[in-house]
Amino acid sequence: MFPFSFKNRIAFNYLVSGSFLIAIVFLFIYSIVRYSVNQHINDEIKDELYKHLDDVKIDINNTYLIQVDQWRAREHNSIKVNPVFVEFYDNNKQVIDKSPNLNNSNLKLLNESFNDQFINSSLNGVPLRQTQKEILNKNEKVGYIVIAMSLEDFEIVEILKDILLISFPIILIVLFLIARFFAGKSIKPVSAIIKTSKEITKDNLKTRIPLPQNKDELYILSEDINNLLDRIENAVEREKQFTSDASHELRTPLAVIKGTMEVLIRKPRNQSEYESKINFCISEVDRLNHMVDQLLLLARFENQKQNLKVEKIYLNALVLDILSRFSHDIKEKDISIKTKFKENFYTKSDSYSLDIIFSNLISNAIKYSTKKSNLEILLLKENNTINCVINDSGIGIDETDLDKIYNSFYRANTTSHPEIKGTGIGLSIVKRLCDLLNIKIAISSKKNIGTSIILTFIK
């Protein structure tokens, strides 16, 4: 099978359907014309038959056909225009009389089984159509009449057939060219898609497909591809930013550890100095391990390869369990914890992922709370949804930073509060997990007043 371009395949499909339709139309025209001409010839022969039967006279003995002058005086004297041939036979099938245009020729008298039927025959090589009928006198057969007419009119049917057969392939060729032209115009957006796709590389993701003027299927396809390119570009940009930020964040603790070690070996130290520096390096290693764990966790959710295990989770117990884990930090800052659970709340979700969400949010609330401040956690039901509200009275977040808090490695107020350590990955992980678990998260905050977080569990 020859390889066809998309444009030629469309044109070929148009051609096949068009040729089928044209063939049906041509066949219909030919059949109608053929039938009409046949019927016209048959009707004329029948008219001539009955007209000449009226002219026949029989003698009193019923033995001879009496020649009548009227039928001799008609158009039978002309052989050029639509000639009609007439011949009379007696009961013994002997010629009694015939029209002058037959000259020395005779029409064939067939068996009686052919009476009143139309038969194609020939006369001196000229195609004829004839019919024959008995001549009756007082219900007794006294002879036969044979009427024939030239089939020259039928030549128009053969001419029409030749014209249709010749014009059919010509029409198909013209139809293919026209279909190919319009197919080319119709798939112009496809060519634009092909051209654009060749221009798109890993270093050039900003090129977009021009949208067609007509809002048809190709418009929708082009728009969807552009949206896909937007998502790919955003994903690549996030990947680049993530790699850059991750390498920067990982280099910082490594540089601190290296610098500390270099200072430590420059000269002899006492036992307490060695222990102090080594403990500092251990804390940096722990921070580095924690950061790597969070990066790996974030990468898992970025690729959405986490297999979720949905089960029934008791939210009251989950919150209380996490608060107990951070009891040391809570006591150290002397934070007043207030929980408000009017009833037992359950939800169906992935326990591991949900634990990470609550751990990060409660950890942040404690970390950014000031000493002797308040931390309030509420579980309540509104309509068919469960809301978890976490309110702290900490340092808060500036309004200009609220739209950036979900970005990886982004940390607000780092210069104002250098004592608060962190990686800036926690809320990125929380956001990814909330999207994955179909949990709506909303954060509002005011600087130096506090932050409020609302988790909405949509059933």
Steps between C-alpha positions, in 0.01 A plus 500: 500500500640839398559746784251788473535833670220604734378751240493237225321252727226754567472575127493126422220443751306786342569344159374155600177635650454746213562237231246270662240778501579610142481139378154464657385829340641402157341156521169657598514746207592224254224272629236776480600602146517138383163423650345818354631435149391135515157596621470772236588257217263235636217752530554622144501144364183423695330815366596404144374147555151602609483774238567253222267244646222755461589537134471129425190390301395138441302376199176309538676164458755568774772373272698807395618813664361794313770763438399839637630818335506703820800331662698521174459876496667553842856545612604153378610656176792660691796292609710776649313628808392244763371250244222254589483170310170315454440157351182287472487123490204275430396205711751284316781739591533624143574867434189688394629855501770717651602864533689644203809584714569125533576479130612144432555416867259324734446508871532170685176340610579313820318225685166583653666489844655838411165665432456836680864497609780741408793326330830654386596390149674648196424586140792518258733562793281772648386427859121484536245440770186320389177358625235285338132437557227278364234654278158379605170514318199394703734343751669293231865540407535612140861623496786683672634851511867573574609849603867598532681822578863596466705511818699800382353699791656247732843611385468799734506254791828350378643847445397596851668186636823584318489857628447386857778240481745754358402783736506279815883470533543866397257608773685279752835660414354851532325400823827365644687822416224717651479278810878510538499879478232543767653224714826692494323813622311302765811340651707818493490511884645145499793627294541780754502240779769298319709811434469617861582156642826501303592836651437386858808371679607473863658845464200651318171429673342840444387443140123455466272383220304782331128442561278461188227758438224239495428355844474141380667175608841619374461817707431287809798275417733799456374656824548172691853460363581858603365430848710182511807700399422750777487219755821346365676837508384562856608150604845547342536841664401352835748218443777746423409718797473196726840370390659842545345557843571146616867520402529836674328378817710184509826688448433728798511235778785320323701822487428563869613148594814530287584842644452376856722199439772714340496735800511201736819348353699821473634468855460273799176547698386394844235236555208739538584687177517175304168386646336837425612507138419133441153543649447802276601293195268221610210746521583625150513142372161436660366813331650381172340157540166660577531718191588202279203307636271791421648540150445131429147523635428807288642326192270205558194723507622711206501184288178380666633148541382471857264208542224615730349262753154631580365407843282640777693752712403642841595870468470574876758235586728608211513861624559398864772254400689766302470749788656243731796464263571871525438518874866587566488801265165606642635494857819677399300793359232475769227499230141465614326229296124508458318220316132510421342175381121494544475143374704219352603582145589238241616522140615256234848581375863385499621500863870545414438801275249653740750463786759692296249782433403546865860456622629773270218744579512451879881506496495832312238640737721415800822613329368843406309558826651732756559398862193478724269535198184303418445220250142396421394193302133448415313221325150586388241393245338732247234351273660184360863604555740475794717802571819504701605849614851570636542847652827626643599840643852499361706733282260467206566539128505821301214527247750539215648160584176300523491412128857359519480281809438181298817547292779259581774644726316828542517638854357833612656723768835318489697817575262617776508163678833325427455288813214307335654219298329327207528382140192662346381167360232413756211699350594382147457141620174590678360661185592201279345257746181706538456502123565126493250424779237749378535717811445873466752717688464871570756714689442853629747695710584842640850601592572499875142383570489138390404248232182304437492180294176327394501145362174396335444126450272464199300179496 
